[in-house]
Amino acid sequence: MKKVIECGKLKPFFDSTPMELHVKRFAYYLSYMTGGQQEWIGKSLKQAHKGRCIKEYHFDVMAHYLKEALVEA
């Protein structure tokens, strides 16, 4: 998450986000999406990000950082 919140293109979306909570939710969601045992009971990604002016480009940047982190792990 460090690279994400330091990225000038994504940082504005995280300025008012409690990062500890966001990291926990993100990890939980990734586990759910990759077949983990958790059941996702939170909002859909579309609902959670509604009205935040997130464009496809922002999603692509975030996906890049996620892929990079998975390759490094």
MARMARLUM-543128 format. One record per atom (N, C-alpha, C, O): atom name; x, y, z. Coordinates in nm, 4 decimals. Layout:
REM residues N
<'CA', <X, Y, Z>> ...
//
This chain:
REM residues 73
<'N', <0.0816, -0.1195, 0.0000>> <'CA', <0.0000, 0.0000, 0.0000>> <'C', <0.0861, 0.1261, 0.0000>> <'O', <0.0401, 0.2335, -0.0389>> <'N', <0.2104, 0.1125, 0.0435>> <'CA', <0.2966, 0.2304, 0.0495>> <'C', <0.3102, 0.2952, -0.0880>> <'O', <0.2986, 0.4171, -0.1006>> <'N', <0.3349, 0.2143, -0.1912>> <'CA', <0.3494, 0.2687, -0.3260>> <'C', <0.2200, 0.3329, -0.3730>> <'O', <0.2224, 0.4342, -0.4429>> <'N', <0.1083, 0.2752, -0.3353>> <'CA', <-0.0223, 0.3280, -0.3766>> <'C', <-0.0453, 0.4656, -0.3155>> <'O', <-0.0839, 0.5587, -0.3860>> <'N', <-0.0221, 0.4795, -0.1856>> <'CA', <-0.0516, 0.6081, -0.1222>> <'C', <0.0542, 0.7137, -0.1523>> <'O', <0.0323, 0.8324, -0.1281>> <'N', <0.1691, 0.6708, -0.2052>> <'CA', <0.2711, 0.7670, -0.2473>> <'C', <0.2549, 0.8065, -0.3934>> <'O', <0.3163, 0.9032, -0.4383>> <'N', <0.1739, 0.7338, -0.4671>> <'CA', <0.1505, 0.7620, -0.6085>> <'C', <0.0644, 0.8877, -0.6221>> <'O', <-0.0459, 0.8943, -0.5679>> <'N', <0.1148, 0.9855, -0.6936>> <'CA', <0.0415, 1.1107, -0.7111>> <'C', <-0.0937, 1.0942, -0.7781>> <'O', <-0.1840, 1.1753, -0.7577>> <'N', <-0.1077, 0.9896, -0.8577>> <'CA', <-0.2339, 0.9657, -0.9280>> <'C', <-0.3405, 0.9059, -0.8370>> <'O', <-0.4600, 0.9234, -0.8609>> <'N', <-0.2968, 0.8346, -0.7315>> <'CA', <-0.3917, 0.7662, -0.6434>> <'C', <-0.4030, 0.8296, -0.5050>> <'O', <-0.5048, 0.8141, -0.4376>> <'N', <-0.2995, 0.9004, -0.4627>> <'CA', <-0.2952, 0.9559, -0.3275>> <'C', <-0.4213, 1.0340, -0.2888>> <'O', <-0.4702, 1.0172, -0.1771>> <'N', <-0.4750, 1.1180, -0.3762>> <'CA', <-0.5948, 1.1949, -0.3370>> <'C', <-0.7125, 1.1069, -0.2925>> <'O', <-0.7945, 1.1500, -0.2114>> <'N', <-0.7210, 0.9865, -0.3440>> <'CA', <-0.8310, 0.8979, -0.3064>> <'C', <-0.8132, 0.8401, -0.1656>> <'O', <-0.9089, 0.7914, -0.1054>> <'N', <-0.6916, 0.8456, -0.1142>> <'CA', <-0.6624, 0.7849, 0.0148>> <'C', <-0.6340, 0.8867, 0.1257>> <'O', <-0.6112, 0.8484, 0.2404>> <'N', <-0.6354, 1.0154, 0.0922>> <'CA', <-0.6030, 1.1183, 0.1915>> <'C', <-0.6943, 1.1145, 0.3136>> <'O', <-0.6490, 1.1401, 0.4252>> <'N', <-0.8193, 1.0837, 0.2943>> <'CA', <-0.9131, 1.0829, 0.4075>> <'C', <-0.9518, 0.9410, 0.4492>> <'O', <-1.0516, 0.9212, 0.5184>> <'N', <-0.8734, 0.8436, 0.4073>> <'CA', <-0.9031, 0.7036, 0.4362>> <'C', <-0.8207, 0.6542, 0.5537>> <'O', <-0.6986, 0.6696, 0.5531>> <'N', <-0.8840, 0.5951, 0.6549>> <'CA', <-0.8061, 0.5325, 0.7627>> <'C', <-0.7357, 0.4084, 0.7059>> <'O', <-0.7985, 0.3046, 0.6855>> <'N', <-0.6052, 0.4205, 0.6808>> <'CA', <-0.5320, 0.3177, 0.6078>> <'C', <-0.5312, 0.1815, 0.6759>> <'O', <-0.5374, 0.0793, 0.6076>> <'N', <-0.5239, 0.1774, 0.8070>> <'CA', <-0.5234, 0.0477, 0.8757>> <'C', <-0.6516, -0.0296, 0.8433>> <'O', <-0.6469, -0.1494, 0.8155>> <'N', <-0.7638, 0.0382, 0.8471>> <'CA', <-0.8912, -0.0249, 0.8143>> <'C', <-0.8967, -0.0631, 0.6663>> <'O', <-0.9434, -0.1716, 0.6314>> <'N', <-0.8494, 0.0253, 0.5807>> <'CA', <-0.8517, -0.0018, 0.4368>> <'C', <-0.7665, -0.1247, 0.4032>> <'O', <-0.8089, -0.2098, 0.3250>> <'N', <-0.6488, -0.1341, 0.4608>> <'CA', <-0.5611, -0.2478, 0.4345>> <'C', <-0.6275, -0.3783, 0.4777>> <'O', <-0.6195, -0.4784, 0.4065>> <'N', <-0.6927, -0.3780, 0.5933>> <'CA', <-0.7623, -0.4985, 0.6403>> <'C', <-0.8750, -0.5379, 0.5453>> <'O', <-0.8897, -0.6550, 0.5101>> <'N', <-0.9539, -0.4399, 0.5046>> <'CA', <-1.0649, -0.4683, 0.4132>> <'C', <-1.0136, -0.5172, 0.2782>> <'O', <-1.0693, -0.6098, 0.2192>> <'N', <-0.9068, -0.4539, 0.2300>> <'CA', <-0.8498, -0.4915, 0.1009>> <'C', <-0.7990, -0.6356, 0.1044>> <'O', <-0.8240, -0.7124, 0.0115>> <'N', <-0.7284, -0.6720, 0.2101>> <'CA', <-0.6769, -0.8083, 0.2240>> <'C', <-0.7919, -0.9086, 0.2325>> <'O', <-0.7868, -1.0154, 0.1715>> <'N', <-0.8947, -0.8737, 0.3080>> <'CA', <-1.0106, -0.9600, 0.3225>> <'C', <-1.0795, -0.9792, 0.1874>> <'O', <-1.1177, -1.0908, 0.1519>> <'N', <-1.0952, -0.8701, 0.1123>> <'CA', <-1.1601, -0.8765, -0.0184>> <'C', <-1.0781, -0.9602, -0.1161>> <'O', <-1.1335, -1.0420, -0.1896>> <'N', <-0.9462, -0.9400, -0.1173>> <'CA', <-0.8610, -1.0186, -0.2057>> <'C', <-0.8697, -1.1671, -0.1733>> <'O', <-0.8724, -1.2509, -0.2634>> <'N', <-0.8740, -1.1990, -0.0459>> <'CA', <-0.8881, -1.3387, -0.0054>> <'C', <-1.0192, -1.3955, -0.0582>> <'O', <-1.0227, -1.5065, -0.1114>> <'N', <-1.1248, -1.3204, -0.0436>> <'CA', <-1.2559, -1.3620, -0.0932>> <'C', <-1.2529, -1.3825, -0.2451>> <'O', <-1.3030, -1.4830, -0.2955>> <'N', <-1.1944, -1.2873, -0.3171>> <'CA', <-1.1935, -1.2920, -0.4636>> <'C', <-1.1048, -1.4031, -0.5182>> <'O', <-1.1231, -1.4464, -0.6320>> <'N', <-1.0100, -1.4491, -0.4397>> <'CA', <-0.9194, -1.5544, -0.4869>> <'C', <-0.9541, -1.6911, -0.4287>> <'O', <-0.8723, -1.7831, -0.4323>> <'N', <-1.0746, -1.7043, -0.3755>> <'CA', <-1.1215, -1.8342, -0.3298>> <'C', <-1.0929, -1.8667, -0.1850>> <'O', <-1.1006, -1.9826, -0.1443>> <'N', <-1.0598, -1.7656, -0.1071>> <'CA', <-1.0352, -1.7880, 0.0350>> <'C', <-1.1621, -1.8287, 0.1076>> <'O', <-1.2702, -1.8325, 0.0489>> <'N', <-1.1483, -1.8586, 0.2335>> <'CA', <-1.2621, -1.9075, 0.3111>> <'C', <-1.3573, -1.7968, 0.3557>> <'O', <-1.4712, -1.8249, 0.3932>> <'N', <-1.3128, -1.6737, 0.3523>> <'CA', <-1.3993, -1.5652, 0.3967>> <'C', <-1.5150, -1.5433, 0.3008>> <'O', <-1.5034, -1.5635, 0.1799>> <'N', <-1.6251, -1.5021, 0.3573>> <'CA', <-1.7409, -1.4623, 0.2775>> <'C', <-1.7462, -1.3105, 0.2813>> <'O', <-1.7438, -1.2509, 0.3889>> <'N', <-1.7534, -1.2479, 0.1650>> <'CA', <-1.7557, -1.1016, 0.1597>> <'C', <-1.8952, -1.0518, 0.1958>> <'O', <-1.9939, -1.0877, 0.1317>> <'N', <-1.9016, -0.9683, 0.2998>> <'CA', <-2.0310, -0.9144, 0.3429>> <'C', <-2.0356, -0.7630, 0.3280>> <'O', <-2.1349, -0.6990, 0.3625>> <'N', <-1.9272, -0.7065, 0.2763>> <'CA', <-1.9213, -0.5614, 0.2568>> <'C', <-1.9914, -0.5193, 0.1286>> <'O', <-2.0542, -0.5998, 0.0598>> <'N', <-1.9787, -0.3924, 0.0991>> <'CA', <-2.0366, -0.3369, -0.0237>> <'C', <-1.9630, -0.3922, -0.1447>> <'O', <-1.8486, -0.4368, -0.1350>> <'N', <-2.0306, -0.3885, -0.2586>> <'CA', <-1.9629, -0.4245, -0.3831>> <'C', <-1.8596, -0.3153, -0.4132>> <'O', <-1.8685, -0.2045, -0.3602>> <'N', <-1.7634, -0.3467, -0.4973>> <'CA', <-1.6647, -0.2447, -0.5337>> <'C', <-1.7335, -0.1231, -0.5957>> <'O', <-1.6953, -0.0092, -0.5687>> <'N', <-1.8332, -0.1472, -0.6771>> <'CA', <-1.9052, -0.0376, -0.7418>> <'C', <-1.9734, 0.0515, -0.6372>> <'O', <-1.9657, 0.1741, -0.6451>> <'N', <-2.0392, -0.0101, -0.5403>> <'CA', <-2.1060, 0.0666, -0.4347>> <'C', <-2.0055, 0.1416, -0.3472>> <'O', <-2.0267, 0.2579, -0.3127>> <'N', <-1.8972, 0.0746, -0.3121>> <'CA', <-1.7982, 0.1341, -0.2218>> <'C', <-1.7265, 0.2539, -0.2835>> <'O', <-1.6806, 0.3422, -0.2111>> <'N', <-1.7165, 0.2579, -0.4156>> <'CA', <-1.6412, 0.3634, -0.4814>> <'C', <-1.7299, 0.4628, -0.5561>> <'O', <-1.6798, 0.5519, -0.6248>> <'N', <-1.8603, 0.4474, -0.5428>> <'CA', <-1.9554, 0.5360, -0.6102>> <'C', <-1.9343, 0.6815, -0.5676>> <'O', <-1.9200, 0.7115, -0.4491>> <'N', <-1.9327, 0.7695, -0.6651>> <'CA', <-1.9206, 0.9123, -0.6377>> <'C', <-1.7791, 0.9592, -0.6074>> <'O', <-1.7601, 1.0745, -0.5689>> <'N', <-1.6799, 0.8732, -0.6238>> <'CA', <-1.5422, 0.9099, -0.5914>> <'C', <-1.4649, 0.9540, -0.7148>> <'O', <-1.3461, 0.9848, -0.7054>> <'N', <-1.5302, 0.9573, -0.8300>> <'CA', <-1.4691, 1.0002, -0.9569>> <'C', <-1.3489, 0.9146, -0.9963>> <'O', <-1.2518, 0.9648, -1.0530>> <'N', <-1.3561, 0.7872, -0.9665>> <'CA', <-1.2497, 0.6949, -1.0044>> <'C', <-1.2729, 0.6529, -1.1490>> <'O', <-1.3801, 0.6047, -1.1854>> <'N', <-1.1712, 0.6721, -1.2289>> <'CA', <-1.1779, 0.6395, -1.3715>> <'C', <-1.1081, 0.5067, -1.3969>> <'O', <-1.0379, 0.4550, -1.3100>> <'N', <-1.1273, 0.4524, -1.5152>> <'CA', <-1.0626, 0.3268, -1.5540>> <'C', <-0.9104, 0.3380, -1.5401>> <'O', <-0.8432, 0.2422, -1.5016>> <'N', <-0.8586, 0.4538, -1.5713>> <'CA', <-0.7147, 0.4771, -1.5596>> <'C', <-0.6666, 0.4553, -1.4159>> <'O', <-0.5616, 0.3946, -1.3948>> <'N', <-0.7409, 0.5034, -1.3184>> <'CA', <-0.7033, 0.4851, -1.1778>> <'C', <-0.7047, 0.3372, -1.1402>> <'O', <-0.6170, 0.2893, -1.0683>> <'N', <-0.8047, 0.2664, -1.1897>> <'CA', <-0.8129, 0.1232, -1.1653>> <'C', <-0.6898, 0.0526, -1.2231>> <'O', <-0.6326, -0.0359, -1.1594>> <'N', <-0.6500, 0.0920, -1.3431>> <'CA', <-0.5334, 0.0305, -1.4071>> <'C', <-0.4056, 0.0544, -1.3268>> <'O', <-0.3224, -0.0354, -1.3138>> <'N', <-0.3903, 0.1747, -1.2734>> <'CA', <-0.2719, 0.2056, -1.1916>> <'C', <-0.2725, 0.1192, -1.0659>> <'O', <-0.1694, 0.0637, -1.0279>> <'N', <-0.3883, 0.1077, -1.0014>> <'CA', <-0.3995, 0.0252, -0.8811>> <'C', <-0.3704, -0.1213, -0.9144>> <'O', <-0.3013, -0.1891, -0.8383>> <'N', <-0.4215, -0.1699, -1.0253>> <'CA', <-0.3972, -0.3078, -1.0669>> <'C', <-0.2484, -0.3303, -1.0929>> <'O', <-0.1957, -0.4372, -1.0622>> <'N', <-0.1813, -0.2316, -1.1484>> <'CA', <-0.0372, -0.2413, -1.1714>> <'C', <0.0370, -0.2623, -1.0394>> <'O', <0.1231, -0.3497, -1.0295>> <'N', <0.0038, -0.1826, -0.9389>> <'CA', <0.0701, -0.1956, -0.8090>> <'C', <0.0373, -0.3296, -0.7425>> <'O', <0.1230, -0.3890, -0.6771>> <'N', <-0.0834, -0.3761, -0.7588>> <'CA', <-0.1213, -0.5063, -0.7027>> <'C', <-0.0425, -0.6185, -0.7700>> <'O', <0.0098, -0.7073, -0.7027>> <'N', <-0.0344, -0.6141, -0.9016>> <'CA', <0.0420, -0.7155, -0.9736>> <'C', <0.1887, -0.7125, -0.9316>> <'O', <0.2498, -0.8170, -0.9094>> <'N', <0.2440, -0.5931, -0.9211>> <'CA', <0.3827, -0.5775, -0.8797>> <'C', <0.4057, -0.6396, -0.7405>> <'O', <0.5059, -0.7076, -0.7183>> <'N', <0.3135, -0.6158, -0.6490>> <'CA', <0.3260, -0.6695, -0.5140>> <'C', <0.3170, -0.8224, -0.5135>> <'O', <0.3888, -0.8890, -0.4389>> <'N', <0.2291, -0.8770, -0.5963>> <'CA', <0.2148, -1.0226, -0.6039>> <'C', <0.3385, -1.0889, -0.6635>> <'O', <0.3782, -1.1971, -0.6203>> <'N', <0.3990, -1.0243, -0.7622>> <'CA', <0.5203, -1.0781, -0.8227>> <'C', <0.6359, -1.0741, -0.7223>> <'O', <0.7167, -1.1668, -0.7164>> <'N', <0.6432, -0.9671, -0.6440>> <'CA', <0.7500, -0.9528, -0.5450>> <'C', <0.7350, -1.0516, -0.4303>> <'O', <0.8341, -1.0902, -0.3682>> <'N', <0.6109, -1.0930, -0.4017>> <'CA', <0.5852, -1.1829, -0.2869>> <'C', <0.6216, -1.3217, -0.3159>> <'O', <0.6061, -1.4087, -0.2302>> 
//
